[in-house]
Amino acid sequence: MLRRWISPGRRTVDGKFAWGGASGNACVYGANPEQVSIHQDWLKLRELGDKTSLEEFSLNSVAARLGRIPAASASEDPLSPVFGYAFHFDASLYAEYLRSYALARGVVRLERKIVKVDLRSADGFIRALRLDDGQQVEADLFIDCSGFRGLLIEQALKTGYEDWSRWLPCDRAAAVPCESASPLTPFTRSTARSAGWQWRIPLQHRIGNGYVYCSRFISDDQAAATLLTNLDGKPQAEPRFLRFTKGRRRQFWNKNCIALGLAGGFLEPLESTSIHLIQKGLTHLLNFFPDRNCAPVVAEEFNRLAIKEYERIRDFIILHYKANAYGDTPLWNDCRHMTIPDELAYKIRQFRGSGRVVKYAGDLFAATSWIAVLLGQDVWPERYDRLVDQRDAAAMRAHSQQLRAFIGQAATSAPLHEEYVARRCQVSSVPRTGISHG
Ligand SMILES: Cc1cc2nc3c(=O)[nH]c(=O)nc-3n(C[C@H](O)[C@H](O)[C@H](O)COP(=O)(O)OP(=O)(O)OC[C@H]3O[C@@H](n4cnc5c(N)ncnc54)[C@H](O)[C@@H]3O)c2cc1C
């Protein structure tokens, strides 16, 4: 059933509590002394009959298969394999941590329901929020973190939403935690299913699971049944259902309001990028912090950057759908034949023609991540980069063997993930929360 569409080890976990969290550029291949990427050597050696898998050049992949966590420290040796990693967090515990961090630094927290948003008549800026206890909160700048509903950015300011469902057709998810299964694996698993895909995020105390699906092709009951029959342990709750529209606000910053998180947009968690985008939004806000007038030119640049970042991640996720080689089901057939955004089409065309990965400003995912997904889904270059021919094949073979030996040694000598977690960050009791993502 599993169509391996993502190179294992793309998101290898080094983490406390383990939650599907930070986004990943964790797929990193070994270094090449020449100016071309190692996968070009690999493509040439493959043409010469070498059957080695590209995964053997990725410390992430080799270590992930062994359930091990290498140290992330960089060696001076240029041949030393690089290890990329991301974190799994328990979302609720992480939120609690951030809350106490902010409160300790003087943030004032009011836990109230917003019942009305008042706008200034002169310029349409937000003047105040009215709370359910009758209080009014006035401010110069508002950050909308109200989730999908976009209470300020949409309901009050009518900013508009760009819907990406034509490229990303899944619109629902069923989520359920289940009991842990041994061994504790150091990676998130994404598995293609007939009408979507399933995530598996191993935590210390349970496994988070979910089926992201397209409601045109499967009912909620069928999706829940599929999810429940594909768990590694006993379910700990009834499946919880979520609905969403993939896309983004037309502007993330409108007047004196900045939308962060789900209020700004939503991309399905195939690459777990939402928290990254929140952090990125905060960084941009600090860099572009406005005065009381919120000059349109500042908001314009903020929006330009944020839109590019969303679109670059969107395209990486669309690639998983477009290049799929899943069996004959309506969802996957539709995706194989859909028209895709021009910049993604160009990127695929360039890769097919030369094996090179085109880089765009705002790309979160490095070339290695693109290569892993492209080759992992059988998008093959017609030829390797001819720059590789500067070296003779024997030298390339020797380098490739040396690299694999380095990687094999680094992976096998690394601690098992279970031991690593037990030593560095074992939970002393089962956390109260039941949320494994989102
Ligand atoms: C299925 C799914 C899987 C996900 N997986 C990942 C993942 O693996 N990695 C990742 O990085 N991200 C993931 N995400 C995204 C992640 O959940 C969000 O980025 C994160 O929850 C932050 O969301 P938020 O604060 O913007 O919105 P929410 O978490 O929805 O919070 C919105 C808040 O606004 C409050 N609110 C709404 N209306 C009012 C009102 N009138 N008055 C007062 N308060 C109000 C709500 O009570 C709520 O607390 C996932 C999301 C989904 C849906």
The ligand as an ORCA input file, in Angstrom:
! r2SCAN-3c Opt
* xyz 0 1
  C      -4.874     18.703     10.405
  C      -3.783     19.662     10.810
  C      -2.490     19.194     11.029
  C      -1.445     20.065     11.357
  N      -0.159     19.584     11.515
  C       0.844     20.451     11.721
  C       2.189     19.999     11.797
  O       2.474     18.813     11.714
  N       3.167     20.927     11.967
  C       2.893     22.261     12.062
  O       3.822     23.071     12.172
  N       1.621     22.718     12.016
  C       0.604     21.842     11.842
  N      -0.668     22.308     11.757
  C      -0.935     23.751     11.929
  C      -0.990     24.092     13.379
  O      -2.031     23.387     13.963
  C      -1.225     25.562     13.506
  O      -0.183     26.215     12.887
  C      -1.250     25.979     14.988
  O      -2.351     25.335     15.607
  C      -1.380     27.441     15.164
  O      -2.666     27.796     14.809
  P      -3.310     29.167     15.143
  O      -2.936     29.680     16.482
  O      -3.110     30.060     13.993
  O      -4.853     28.750     15.153
  P      -5.687     27.836     16.237
  O      -4.783     26.827     16.798
  O      -6.890     27.440     15.491
  O      -6.008     28.922     17.300
  C      -6.979     29.940     17.097
  C      -7.411     30.432     18.463
  O      -8.257     31.551     18.286
  C      -9.266     31.459     19.256
  N     -10.460     32.216     18.854
  C     -11.231     32.048     17.757
  N     -12.257     32.905     17.771
  C     -12.146     33.650     18.903
  C     -12.911     34.699     19.497
  N     -14.047     35.165     18.945
  N     -12.475     35.243     20.654
  C     -11.334     34.788     21.245
  N     -10.584     33.802     20.739
  C     -10.983     33.223     19.580
  C      -9.570     29.964     19.329
  O     -10.203     29.645     20.548
  C      -8.176     29.397     19.261
  O      -7.582     29.262     20.523
  C      -1.716     21.448     11.484
  C      -3.034     21.914     11.319
  C      -4.060     21.033     11.001
  C      -5.472     21.571     10.830
*
